[in-house]
Amino acid sequence: MAAHRPAASTAFGSILFGGAPPPDPGSRPAPVFFGDLNLDQVTEAATAGRAEYDLGPFFRAPLDDADAIAYRHEVFRDLQDREVAGQVEAFAAGMRRMREHLATARKLHYALQQQRWFAAAVAVYCDAVTTLGAGLGRAAVRSRGLAAFRDYLAGYLRSAGFTTLAGQTARLAADLSAVSYRLHIKGNRVRVSGCAGEDDYSQEVLATFERFRQGAVQDYRVRLPAHLDMNHVEARILGLVAKLRPEVFAAQAEYCERHRGYLDATIARFDREIQFYLAYLGFIAPLQAAGLRFCYPQVSAQSPEIGARDTFDLALASKLASQGARPVTNDFFLHGAERVLVVTGPNQGGKTTLARTVGQLHHLGRLGCPVPGRDVRIYLCDEVFTHFGREEDLATLSGQLEDDLVRLRDILARATGRSVIVLNEIFTSTTAEDALFLGRRALRAVLDLGAPCVCVTFLDELASLDPACVSMVAAVAPDNPAVRTYKVARRPADGLAYATALAAKHGLTYAQLKRRLAP
């Protein structure tokens, strides 16, 4: 989705997109790379418990403008202030109660009861926006987004439309609370009449028995089930009460009709969009509490130099956090003319995790989110392309090698010099000789594009293909090569040295075997 550049003025349209918001992304499908990079898991975890806001499309729609990203950084920073976040969360809770009241009204069968729940929903709305306006007015808001919304909200609260709505809502509530009546029940007959000026005997009874109170006693009261919908007897009684005070209930019906469209569209949009920020901050909060670092990345549309310190796979970190563990962090960078990180080393050593991390950083960075690590620099790419191994699909009657070639061809046909490409263990289904030939051709094509790339491979030779290729190696414990450290270091590929060390550990070198097999 093309990004919207925030307007320089204070005019408010969207807390996600600045001035005039773009069309709603709707139910846009997840990008192809989402599954490869485990960003589907990140999105699902971040949006858990917030299904009513349909936040998925926002997590799938990266920006392509550095200032639009900076706009979101500012809002995130404001919401990291507990006072500001508390005001916004209280507003969101009020809006949620409003929607619950409206949903209840739609489920009810009797008009008078529907009207009362509708009026209650409007009352909650008026209180929520008034409280938020006052709170933002006191808070130290620095972002363009929240400052513009604060000003918009202040104008809305002063508007004739809102002051009329709030005044009529309060007046209707006061009129309804003043309605009193008397029930006379005899057998199966109920009579409803007014009770103006009569004493409240319940208070007198409580006062009489107060003198006999002797501390805590067993409560013999029976809690009646709270059915929201009235039964036919209750509805008939309410109808008779309405006849006692026809002017009040007529005013209620007129109020509901007049204010059917009370909800301000800009405020409703803010209520949904602000959840993007709250959801992500809530998702990373436990990771930050565990000591993992997050930062706002430097974003460049000109330089393809990328890098990060102490970064990690966000999906993996979330999974480990639920088990009381934390991931190993890593550093990487591409400087100057360097374009391709070639990652080699033992299986299950953290190579694929690093590749996923690089891809995640670029997508999350383009969303304007804080990203895992510190000193992170990302390229404002036009797209992220991934190629991860897949199982053969018998339905297509194509082998894995053919599938690898077709998918890689499609990536190279669509990618540009402004793309970021992540290749993970391609051509593993063929011989080493053929894989090396194809791997060299593939990396040459990527180098010709000039796009930043991460290539995870079992072929050490690819690390020295070109000066623009940088070798990174997944490390093992020096005293035990069978133990992975999950650290990926920038150094020459040494797969042969690793294999030799592992063989020596198990007594399988040529010299060891020769001694063991000697007659």
N, C-alpha and C positions, 0 to 999 in steps of 0.2 A: 504494500500500500504506500503510495506517495505520502511523504510527510507534509505536514502543514507548518509553515514558519510562523511562530508567534508574532503577533502585531506589536509594534513598539509602543503603542498607546496602552492605556489602562482598560480599554474596552474588554469586557469579559465575554467569552463564548464557551470555553471548554477548559477544564483543569488539566486535561491531557494534551490538548492540541493548541491552546492559546486562544487567539481571537475567534474567527469564524470556524467552528469545528467542521471537519470533513464528514462525508456521509458515514453513517454507522457501518462498521465493518461487518455487522451481521454475523451469520454463522459460517464465517470463512473457514475452510478446512485447514488442518495443520500442515505446515510446509513439509516437504519430503524429508528434510534433514532432522525433523523433530524427534523421530524415533531413534535415529542413529546417535544423536547427541543426548538422548534421555531427557530432552526438554519437555516431552510429554509428561514425564514423571514430575518434573519441577512444577509445571503448570497445574497438574492435578493436586499436588500437595499444597501449593500456595493458595489455590482457590477453594480448598476444602472448607465446607461450611458456609460458603457464600454463593450457592447455586442461584439464588434469586437475582443476582446481579449479572449473570452471564459474562464473566470476565475473560473467558477463554479467548475470544476474538482479539482482545487488547494484548494478550501475551503472544499472539501470533502475528502481530502487525508492527514490524520494526519501522523506525523512522529513518529518513535519509538526509537529514539536515542537522548539522552540529548545534545550531542555536535551538532547535526544537528539543534536542537531547538535553542541552543545558537548562532549558525551561523546566524539564522534569526533575533534573538534579536539584534545582532550587526548591521545588515543592517537597521532594524527599527530605531535604535538609530541614525545612520547616517542620515537617511531621515527626522528625526525630526529637523535637522539643516536646516534652511530656504535656505541657500545658496546651499547646496547639493540638496535639494528637487527641488529648482528652476532650477538648471542645468538639472536634470533628466526630469522634466516636460517640459522644453523647447525642449529637445531631443524628448520626446514622441510626442509633438505637430508637430515637423518636420517630424517624421516618419508617423504621421497621414496624413499630407499634401502629403507626397510621395505616400502613398497608394491611396489617392484621385486622384492624377495625373495619376497613373497607371490605376485606374478604369475608368477614363475619356478616356484614350487612347484606352482601350478595347471597349468602346462604340462607338467610332468614325468610320466613314466609309472610309475616304480617307487616304491612306498610309502616305503621307507627313505630314498630321496633326497628325496622330498616332505617328509617329517618333518624332515629336517636343514635344509632351506631355511626351513621354517616356524619352527623354533627359532632360526635365524639372524635372521629378521625380528623376532622378539620381543626378541632380544638388542639389536638396533639400536634398537628402540623404548625399551627400558629405559634405554639409554645416552642417547638423545636427550632424554627427559623429565627424567632426573636432571641432565644438564648444563644444561638450560634452567632448572630449578629453582634450581640453584646460581648461575647467571649472573644471573637476575632478582633473586635475593637480594642480590647485590653491587651491582647497577646502581641508579642514581638514578631510579627509576620514580615519576612524579608523577600520571599519569592514573588516574582511577577504574577504567578498564577493565583496564589492565595490573597495577595494584596488587591488584585483586580476583582476577585470574587467578593472580598470584604467590602469593597466600594460598591459593587453591584448590589450586594445584600443590604447595605445601608440605604441605598436609594429605593430598593424594593420595599423595605420596612416603612419608609416615609411616604410611599405612594398612596394615592387615594384608594386604589383598589385593595391594597392590603389593610390599610387602617379601617376601611369599611368592613372587610371580611372579619377582622379580629374583633371589632366592636360588636357586630351583629352576632358573632359566635358567643362572645361573653354574655351578651344580653339574653340570648336564647337559653343558655345554660342557667342563668339566674332565674328566668321566668319558669323554667321547668322544675328547678329545685324548690320553687315556692309553691308548686302545686301540692295540695294536701287533700285527703279525702278519708271518708269513714266507710268501713265495710260492716255490714250487718248480715251475719250468716245464720240461717235457721233451716236446718234440714238440708235439702238440696237447693235452697233458694238463697241468692246473694243480692243484697241491695247496696247500691253505692250512693253516697250522699256527701255533701260538703261538711267540713268540720272546722269552720272558721271560729277562732276564739276559744276552742276547747283545750283543756289541760292535757299535758302529756303524762299519763299515769305511769308509764314505764319508768320514767325518771323518779317518780315518787316511790315506787316499789323498790327500786335499787337503793334509794337513800334510806328507806326504812330498814332494809336488811343489812346495810353496810355495818351497823353497830355489832352484828353477830359474826363478822368475819374473823376467823381464827387462823390466818396464814393459808398456806397452799392446801387445797383440798382437791379431791377427785372431781374432774369435770364430767358431768353427766349429760352435757348437751350432745345432741345428735346432729352431725353435719349432713345437711341435705345435698343431694347431687346437684351440681351446677350445670343444668342444661341451658344453653344459650337461647334456644328457640322456645318460645312460649307455647304452652298447650292451649287448647281452644277455650278453656275456662279463663285462663289468664288474659288471653286476647280479648275475650268478651268484657272482662273487668276493665281493661285499659280503654276499650272503646267507650264504655260508660263514663270513665274518668274524663276522656276527651270531650264528652258532651257537657261535662260540668264546666270545663274551661275551653270552649271552642276557639277563642281568640289565640290562646297559646299554641294549640296544636295546629291551627291553620297557619300561624306564623312559622312553625317548624316545617310544614310542607312547602311553604313558599320559599323559605331559606334553602332547603335542599335543592329545589329546582333552580333557584337563582345562582347557586354556587357550585353547580355540578362540575364545572371546569376550573375549580379553584387552584389546582396544582400548577405552579409556575414551571414551564418547560425547562428553563435554564437551571433552576434549583434541582429539579428532578434529574437532569443530566449530571449535575455535580454530585448528587447523592450516589449515583451509580459509578461514575468515573473515579471518584476519590477512593473507592474501594480497591482499585488497582494498586494504589500506593500502600494502603493499609494492609492488604493481603500479602504483598511482597515483604514489607517490613516485619509483619507477624511471622512470616515463614523463616526469615533469616535470623530473627531474634534469638532462638535457642542456640544457633551456631555461633553467634557473636558472644553469647554468654559462656560458651565452651572455649572461648579464646581464639576463634578463627577470625581472620581479618577480612573486612570488606572496604572498598574504596569507590570513589567516583572516577572512572577512567578518563584519561586524556584521549580525546577523539580527534583524529586527523583525517581530513578528506584528501590531503595531498600526499603525505608520506606513508608508504606501506611498511614503515618500521613498526613492529609490534613487540610487546613484551609484558612480563608480569613477574612479580616476586611473591613468594609464599601463596601461590594460587592453588586451586583444587577444583575437583569435579563437584558441582553443587548437588547433583542428584545423589552421588555416592555419599557426600557429607551428610545429607539429610537422612539417608538410610542408616549410616553408622551412628548418628546422633541418637536415633531411636534405640540403639543397642548400647548406649553409653560409651561409644568410641568416637574417634575423630580421624580424618584422613591425613595421610602424609602430604605435605605441601611441596611444590616444585617451582623452579624459576625457568623462564625461557625468554629469548629475545632474538630478533632479527634486526641487524644494524646495516646501514649503508646499502650496498648492493645485494645483501643477503636476501633470499626470497623463500627458500625451502628448508624446513626442519625435517631431516631424515632421522627417524627414531628407530633404533635397533635394540637388540638385547633379548634376554630369555623370555619365554612365554610367561604370562601371568606376572609380569614384572612392573606393570604400570604404564606401558607404552600407549595402549588404547585409551586409558584414562586421561593421559596428558593430551592426546589428540582431541578427545571429547571436550576437555577443558578449554582448549583454544577456540573451538567452535562455539561453546557456550558463552565464553567471554564476549565474542563478537555479536551474538544475538542479544544477550542480556544488555550489553552496552548500547546497542542500537535501540533498545526499548527505553533507555534512559534510567536504568536501574543501577543501584550499587552492585558491584561485581566482586567475586571472590578474589582475595589477594590484596596486594599493595603495589603502588607504583605501576599501575596497569596502563598500557598504551594499546589502543585498538585502531584498526583501520576502518574508516566509514565506508564499508564495502557496499556494493549494490546487491549482493546476494551471497549466501553461504551455500556451498555445494559439498556434499559428502558422498563417499563411496565406501560402504562397509560391506563385508562379506555376507552373502545370504545363502540359504539352502537352495538346492536345485528345486525348481518348480516343475513337477511332472506334467502339469496341465499344459505348459508351453512347449514341452518336448525339447527344451534347450538345456545344454550343459552349463556348468558353473563358469567355465572359461568364456563361453559365448556370452553369457549374461554379464560377466565382468567387462568384456570388450564393448558391448552395446551401451551399457550404462556409462562407461568412461567416455565413449564417443559423444554421448548426449551432453555430458558435463562440459567437455572441451568445446563443443559447438555453442553452448550457451554462455559459458564463462567469459569474463573480460578481465582486463588488467586490474579492475577495481573489485574483483571477487575475492573471496577467501575459500580455499579448497582444502578439504580434509580427506585424505586417502588412507584407508586402514586395511592392511594385509591383502592387497590385490594380487591376483594371479597365483594364489596358493594352490590351485588345483592342477597346475601344469608342472613340467620339469623345472629344475633350478635354472637350466640354461635358457629355456624359453621364457621363464619368468623374468630373468635378467634382461633379455632382449626387449620384451614388452615393457618392463619397468623403465628402462632407459628411454624408450620412445615416449612413454607417457610423461615422464618428468621433463624431457626436452620440450614437449608441447606446453607444459605448465610454465617452464622457464621462458619460453617465447612469449607467453601472455604477460609475464611479469607480475602475476598474482601471488600474494603470500599463500603458502601451502604448508601443510603438515602431512608427511608421508610416513606411516608406520609400515615397516617391512622386515622380512627375514633376510634380505639381501644386503650385506654390508657394503658391497661395491657401489650401491646407489649413493652412499654418503659422500663419496669422492667424485661423483659424476661431473661436478662443475663448481667453480669457486663460489657461486651463489647458493650452494647447498651447504647446510650446517649439520654436522653429525651430533646427535644426542643419543646417549646409551642408558638403558635401564640397568641400574647397578644391582650387584649382589653383595652379600656379606663377604669381606676379604678372607675370613677364615673358614667360610663355609659357602661355596658357590651355589649350593642348593637352596639357600635362604635369600628371598627377595627383600630388598630394602624399600622398594617402591619409589626410590629417588631416581630421577632421570637427569643425568648430568651432560653438560656440553663437553664432549671429548670424542676422539676418534673411535670409530666402530671397532670392537674387539671380540666379535663373535667367536672367532677361533680360539682366542685366549680363554674365553668363558668355557667353551667346550672342553678344552684341555684340562682346565682346573676341575671341572665336574667329573671328567673321566678319571683324573688322579684321585679324587675323593673316593671313588668307588673301585679303585684298583684296576682300571681298564685302559691305562695308557699302553702303548706298544711295549715299552720296557717292562712294565709291571706284568703284562700278560706273558711276555717272553720268559721272565723269571719263573712265573707260576707254572708254565707249561714245559719248562726244561726237564729233560729226563733225569 
